[in-house]
């Protein structure tokens, strides 16, 4: 079974998104071993990325290898270590997300030139293949904004993979009320409040937007969990609940963030974090 982490390490070089999901499935399947020896799977996960990091000095390869190690392997290791120590799934989920968040911000500043180059190449490709898409004045005006929030876009996409992997982990272990287990401590809100002053400084405004958008992932998940729980009380059919949930996510995502933020801040529901495995 130890060969699987090696394979997942190689897969994560191609897609950290997919690698995170399948690696969590493996962790769930071997949960008993991984919770007693969390470091073992991680040490088997990193050989391929580390070897590639040593052998290939190209910027693109270094970024792929560091993504595999720091956005897939390390967050899952932190998840297992926190879960082993305090047995609370939500805290473990949040700790792993914060690792991804920290790396997502750091990776942009370490590889900013390379990522900006990829962005410009992508825009040029769209201009060549589908010029009509870029004829809009509004789109042209917002391109600098999209370029500026590259870090938060990457963090949010990886957080979605993390949520999928986490739900599959809970499902594989047959943990009930999987969505409802996402109840995060109120102290997380202090991180969001701490970044607000950055908005008032011109030189940190872009950093502010990236930090704020990325940190809002956790209250968004909590708000979505709360709405999903309420929809389950209204509709017995999960397909109908899912359709309503999809509409709410697409058209009321800011409301979900505010709901999650307020729910963490004001509700006694979060005195004890969700998903206690004891």
RAQUI-V127592 format. One record per residue. SS is DSSP state (H for helix, E for strand, - for the rest). PHI is phi in radians with two decimals (999 if undefined). OMEGA is omega in degrees with one decimal (none if undefined). Layout:
ss=(SS SS)
phi=(PHI PHI)
omega=(OMEGA OMEGA)
This chain:
ss=(- H H H H H H H H H H H H H - H H H H H H H H H H H H H H - H H H H H H - H H H H H H H H - H H H H H H H H H - - - H H H H H H H H H H H H H H H H H H H H H H H H H H H H - E H H H H H H H H H H H H H H H H H H H H H H - H H H H H H H H H H H H H H H H H H - H H H H - - H H H H H H H H H H H H - H H H H H H H H H H H H H H H H H H H H H H H - - - - - - H H H - - - - - - H H H H H H H H H H H H H - H H H H H H H H H H H H H H H H H H H H H H H H H H H H H H H H H - - - H H H H H H H H H H H H H H - H H H H H H H H H H H H H H - H H H - - - - - E - -)
phi=(999 -1.22 -1.24 -1.09 -1.03 -1.11 -1.11 -1.17 -1.10 -1.18 -1.08 -1.17 -1.16 -1.42 -2.67 -1.04 -1.05 -1.21 -1.06 -1.11 -1.18 -1.24 -1.17 -1.15 -1.10 -1.12 -1.06 -1.16 -1.15 -2.00 -1.03 -1.07 -1.26 -1.19 -1.35 -1.53 -2.30 -1.08 -1.28 -1.07 -1.15 -1.11 -1.14 -1.44 -1.38 -1.51 -0.97 -1.14 -1.04 -1.17 -1.09 -1.13 -1.11 -1.35 -1.43 -2.07 -1.46 -1.10 -1.05 -1.08 -1.20 -1.07 -1.14 -1.08 -1.17 -1.18 -1.08 -1.08 -1.33 -1.64 -1.94 -2.22 -1.12 -1.16 -1.02 -1.22 -1.08 -1.10 -0.97 -1.19 -1.13 -1.17 -1.13 -1.12 -1.49 -2.09 1.07 -2.02 -1.11 -1.10 -1.12 -1.15 -1.03 -1.15 -1.08 -1.13 -1.08 -1.11 -1.13 -1.07 -1.05 -1.09 -1.18 -1.05 -1.27 -1.15 -1.09 -1.18 -1.33 -1.35 -2.14 -1.07 -1.04 -1.15 -1.22 -1.13 -1.11 -1.09 -1.08 -1.14 -1.12 -1.12 -1.13 -1.13 -1.11 -1.13 -1.06 -1.30 -1.57 -2.37 -1.07 -1.09 -1.16 -1.81 -1.35 -1.18 -1.12 -1.10 -1.14 -1.08 -1.24 -1.58 -1.01 -1.04 -1.15 -1.07 -1.14 -1.23 -1.75 -0.93 -1.03 -1.20 -1.08 -1.13 -1.09 -1.12 -1.12 -1.23 -1.15 -1.12 -1.07 -1.11 -1.12 -1.06 -1.09 -1.12 -1.15 -1.19 -1.05 -1.13 -1.14 -1.11 -1.58 1.00 -1.47 -1.26 0.93 -1.07 -1.15 -1.15 -1.22 -1.39 -2.24 -1.76 -1.22 -1.10 -1.10 -1.08 -1.04 -1.13 -1.12 -1.13 -1.11 -1.16 -1.52 -1.04 -1.06 -1.10 -1.12 -1.48 -1.91 -1.05 -1.29 -2.03 -1.16 -1.14 -1.06 -1.01 -1.09 -1.17 -1.12 -1.14 -1.03 -1.21 -1.19 -1.25 -1.05 -1.14 -1.09 -1.09 -1.09 -1.19 -1.09 -1.13 -1.10 -1.15 -1.13 -1.06 -1.09 -1.21 -1.10 -1.13 -1.36 -1.58 -1.99 -1.43 -1.50 -1.24 -1.16 -1.12 -1.03 -1.12 -1.13 -1.10 -1.11 -1.09 -1.09 -1.14 -1.10 -1.29 -1.97 -2.38 -1.17 -1.14 -1.09 -1.12 -1.08 -1.11 -1.13 -1.14 -1.07 -1.16 -1.15 -1.19 -1.40 -1.90 -1.78 -1.15 -0.94 -1.86 -1.08 -1.91 -1.11 -1.43 1.35 -1.23 -1.67 -1.28)
omega=(-177.3 177.6 -177.5 176.5 177.4 178.6 -179.5 175.3 177.0 178.9 -178.6 173.9 -179.8 -178.3 174.9 179.0 -179.3 -179.9 179.4 -177.9 -175.8 177.8 176.8 176.0 177.4 179.1 178.6 -178.6 -178.3 -172.3 -176.6 179.4 -174.8 179.6 177.0 179.3 -174.5 -174.9 -174.0 -179.1 179.8 179.7 176.4 -179.0 -168.2 -175.5 -177.9 176.9 -179.9 179.0 177.9 179.4 -179.2 -172.3 -175.4 -175.5 -178.2 -178.5 -178.6 180.0 179.2 179.5 178.9 -178.8 179.7 174.7 -179.5 -176.8 -169.8 179.2 178.1 -175.4 -176.6 177.6 179.5 174.8 178.4 177.2 -178.1 -179.8 179.5 179.4 178.3 -174.7 -175.4 172.7 179.7 -173.7 -177.6 177.7 178.3 177.4 -177.5 179.8 178.4 178.1 -178.9 174.2 177.5 179.6 -179.0 179.1 -179.5 177.1 -177.5 -176.5 -179.4 -178.0 175.8 -175.9 -174.3 -179.3 -179.3 -179.1 175.2 177.6 177.1 179.1 -179.2 177.5 178.4 178.5 179.3 178.4 178.0 178.6 -178.0 -173.8 -176.9 -175.3 -178.2 -178.1 -175.7 179.4 -178.7 178.0 179.6 179.4 178.1 -179.5 -177.3 -179.6 176.4 178.3 179.5 178.0 -178.2 -176.2 175.6 -180.0 -177.5 176.7 179.3 -178.8 -179.0 179.0 178.5 177.1 176.5 176.2 179.7 178.0 178.5 178.9 179.3 179.5 176.5 175.7 179.4 -179.9 179.8 179.1 177.9 176.0 -177.4 175.8 -171.5 -179.5 -176.4 179.0 -179.0 176.7 -171.0 -177.0 -177.3 -175.6 178.8 -179.2 -179.9 176.2 179.5 179.4 -176.3 -177.6 -175.1 179.5 -179.6 -179.0 -172.7 176.5 -176.2 -175.7 -180.0 -175.2 178.3 176.5 178.5 -178.3 179.2 178.7 -176.5 -179.8 -178.7 -178.5 -180.0 177.7 -177.0 175.1 175.8 178.7 -179.7 176.6 178.2 178.3 179.9 179.1 178.5 178.1 179.2 177.7 177.3 177.1 -178.0 -176.9 176.1 179.9 -176.1 177.9 177.8 177.3 179.9 178.1 177.4 180.0 179.0 179.2 -179.2 179.6 -177.0 -170.6 -179.0 -176.1 177.9 177.5 177.8 177.1 179.6 178.4 178.4 178.4 179.9 -179.5 176.7 -171.9 -168.6 -170.5 177.5 177.8 -174.4 172.1 173.0 -178.8 -174.9 171.8 176.4 -175.7 -179.0 none)
